[in-house]
Each structure stands twice: as C-alpha cells, then as structure tokens.
Amino acid sequence: MEKPRCRLCQSRHLSSEPHAFEKVVEAEKPARAVVEKKVLKGPLSQVERNRRWREKNRERYNAYQREYMRRRQ
C-alpha cells in the first residue's frame, strides 16, 4: 500500500512519521538593490497625503508629536 501524500510537506509518509521538508537554499542577494519608483496614478488619498507630508517634514512632525503627547499626559 502506498503512503498518503502529506498536504504540509508534499512528501509521502504516515501520520506517525515526521514531515520531510526539503532544504531551501537562498540565492545570493544582488550586490546592489534596485529601488522601484512609485508611479502616482490619480489623486492621492488623505492617508497617502499625510504620509508624504510626514516624510518630507520629519522634524516638524516629530516636534508636533512630542507636544501632543506631552499635553495628552
């Protein structure tokens, strides 16, 4: 009788036997990462606009957050 194929590891074994995972070897990472440019299509949502503003004005945003958290306590 043939052993059933495991759904998890895709090998044939009984439920009492351990799973037989294949060892996956990662390919070497390229020496230089390629940065993708984000192409904006259509109007930005409010969340995207806020995120872009925070990235461009990091110091102002951090100062605002410090003051906000100080008042909140």
VENFEN-V996563 format. One line per field, one symbol per residue. burial: + if it has 24 or more other ideal C-beta (glycine too) atoms within 12 Angstrom, else -. A space follows every 50 residues. Layout:
burial = ???
//
This chain:
burial = -------------------------------------------------- -----------------------
//
